[in-house]
Amino acid sequence: MASSNPLEWPETVVPVQTLSGSGMSTVPRQYIKPPSERPSGSTNDPNLKIPVIDLASFSNAPDHHQAMLEIVADACKDWGFFQVVNHDVDMEVVKRMRGAWREFFALPMEEKKVYANLPVTYEGYGSRLGVEKEAILDWNDYYFLNLFPSDIRNLDKWPKIPTDLRETTEKYACQLISLCQVLLKAVSSSLGLEEDYLLSAFGGTDGISATMRANYYPRCPQPELTLGISAHSDPGGITLLLADDNVEGTQVRKGDSWVTVQPVPGSFLVNVGDQIQILSNGRYRSVEHRALANSDEDRHTIAFFCNPRGDLPIAPASELVHPESPALYQKAVTFNDYRKYIRTKGPSGRMQIQSINSTMQPEPAA
């Protein structure tokens, strides 16, 4: 049962960092996943690798341009994930971003709790998603921020310590929203749509929405029993993940296997979200992914979520709907309404996209 009050969590929130630092040798009951959800079935098959796309090839030279679009299309259809390199994001800003947020999570707990979040917006410091009472929790702490449009920012929720965190996060966000616009154009063109179709569907340069989640995965005494983040597909448009530069832990579902991402230095991991699946009428599919817990080392990642403006109805592009490819999603849904599901249930596999499709045609095959 979910809490009826979005201004409070259904149970007392205990930061995972506190549990990790207590010296406990076992995982508390509320973090133990059912056997079917525990981290098994991983593969290190060298033939299964997340595609890597060099954005330097996304030039105006027709041959290079078309070849790159074909690679994007294949990655979005076959994996729902790819890594991008030569993306023009300033790596010095990336380095400062990693350092600032690692420094924040290393602060004394009483300083972090000043920014504790609530389920109504998630903005701030937190340790759980969803308001389902007695839900099984994930082994991570996080910090969530609204970034764009700028008028949705609550600067009272932006930490003042470390002193360079606000400036660094602002610079990072501006560079990543620009990269997202490049990627939206590439994905749009790869679908055979006008280059600006997806950007316009998201609200245009002035309306596009973006949020950020800095993730902290403290050491876990029994990582085989829990997960850093449960398997889920992202509810938004596209996600750019800045992986930990030292510790692996992100896994992507490929068929019946879980493939551990091997981050390419200087890259971002990009994945298709549910809104792109809807807009593409199922041609591109958002894919389940998860984060592992680790008994030996802490792990830090930063996820940047590029989403449609919250009040815009999202439906399949009319150009992609025809008698041979009827609309899989026949009722337009705003992103504000769509994301209420994860804010109630927390990360829950493919249940969210299936919840709007259950009375329609079956989901596209994996």
Salt bridges, closest charged atoms under 4 A:
GLU11 OE1 - ARG128 NH1 2.74
GLU132 OE2 - LYS345 NZ 3.41
ASP138 OD1 - LYS33 NZ 2.53
GLU167 OE2 - LYS171 NZ 3.22
GLU170 OE1 - ARG153 NH1 2.45
ASP196 OD1 - LYS185 NZ 3.91
ASP234 OD1 - HIS232 NE2 3.17
ASP234 OD1 - HIS289 NE2 3.12
ASP244 OD1 - ARG102 NH2 3.50
ASP245 OD2 - ARG98 NE 3.73
ASP245 OD1 - ARG102 NH2 2.88
ASP274 OD1 - ARG350 NH1 3.86
GLU288 OE1 - ARG253 NE 2.98
ASP298 OD1 - ARG219 NH1 3.24
ASP311 OD1 - ARG309 NE 2.64
GLU324 OE1 - HIS322 ND1 3.25
ASP337 OD1 - LYS340 NZ 3.30
GLU363 OE1 - ARG285 NH2 3.81
GLU363 OE2 - ARG350 NH2 2.46
